[in-house]
Amino acid sequence: MQKIALALIAVVSLAGCGTTAVGLKYQAPAGLSRAAASAPATLVGSFDDKRGEPATWLGAIRGGFGNPLKNLESDRPVAEVVQAAFVDGLKARGVPVVASSATRQLRGVVKKLECNQLISRESTVEIEVSVLDAGGKPLFTRSFTATKSEVSLLSSGVFASVDDLRKQLELTLREAVDQALSNPQLRAAMQI
């Protein structure tokens, strides 16, 4: 009987293993303050991925010994995901975004963007954001960090939901983007 139970546990554990590609999107919260109609156009430049991880790696749902059971990867490089989130965040605030030559450029460095679940579901995003003038002179630089943690005793290990972990990371990314784009000093540097 014990052998059958162990075999069943092994089969269930292996069935949960794998890698899932997921998308992360920015969805603006309600009630955002809009930029003035005269706000200058902004170029959203590159975001460099300095996480020290593969370009699409996001995190994992882990077993009792910390071993990855279900890996999460982005459907495109994390640097592109973060850049797109800032483009969408600016547009949601009424800031004109252009593809080339603007009086202001927003760019950044992705220092951390990860999610993990053992018993608790955790996600952290840290992005350094810079605003440059048309000549490339830095006008503003600051890091913005968001962290979320949620205990999930009933859905851990092989029973944990990849989509629940993805949603939490998506909300954490949105929080970091909103912190940056609501920052008074950043808004002053961008003239919005």
Secondary structure, DSSP 8 states (H G I E B T S, - for coil): -HHHHHHHHHHHHHHT-EEEEE-------TT-----TT---EEEEEEEE-SSS-TTEEEEEE-TTS-EEEEEEESS-HHHHHHHHHHHHHHHTT--EESS--SEEEEEEEEEEEEEESSEEEEEEEEEEEEEETTS-EEEEEEEEEEEEEE-SSS-GGGS-HHHHHHHHHHHHHHHHHHHHH-HHHHHHHT-
